[in-house]
């Protein structure tokens, strides 16, 4: 969501990641983060969680939320922003 100059990514209660080294929540396109799109280290591998950052022009074109393995530069999961 976008509100008050902030972007918030909300992962639902059904979110689950089997585990990975160095997972981040990111905004991106084409299964890769946009410049400035890494939001935060994933806090837990399952359940509801929210991540907020200040909106910026670099993030305006993001079309996906990505769970990103920073160490190996690969997507672990991708969801289209609606």
N, C-alpha and C positions, 0 to 999 in steps of 0.2 A: 504494500500500500504506500501511497504518497500522501503526506499530510503535514502542513505547517513547516515546509522546508526540510522534512526528513523522509527517508525511505525506510520502511520496516518490512522485513521478511519474516513471515510467521510459518513455522513448521507445525503441522497438525499432530494430534495425539497418535495418529497412525504412522508417523515418521519412524523409519528404522534403517540403520546402517549396520552392516555386519561387522564393521571395524576396518580401519585403514590407518597408515601412518600419516600424520600431518594433515588432517581433514579441515577444510575451511568452507564457510558459506560464502558464495560469490554471486555477482550478477554478471551475465555475459551474453554472448552471441556465438552460435556455431559450436557449442560445447566447450568454450574457453572463456575465461573471464575477460571483460573489457578492462582497459587501463584504469586503475583506481577502483576496480570492481570487487576486490577481496574485502569482504565485510568483517569477518571475525573467525577465529578458530571455533570449530564446532564444539560446543560445550558438552554434549552427551550424544550417545549413539541412538537414542530413541526418545520418543515422546515430544510433547509440545515445547516449543522454544521460540523466542523472538530475537531478532537482530536489527538494530537501527543504526543508520548513518545519516549524515547531512547529504541532501540532494546536491548533485553537481552536474554540469553539462556532460562530463565524461560518462555518466551513468544513464543519461537520457535515452540512449539507443538500446539499452539492454533489453533483451527479449526473453531471457531465461534466468532462473535461479539454478545455480550449479553447486553441488557438493564436490569440492575440488581437492585433489591430493596435491598440495603444494610441492612436496618433496619430489614426486615423480611427474608432475605437470600433466595429470590425467583427470578426466571427469569420473566421479564415482556415482553420480546421479544427476539427472537434468530434468527440470520441470519448466514448461512454458508459462510465462507471465500472461495472465488474462486480464 
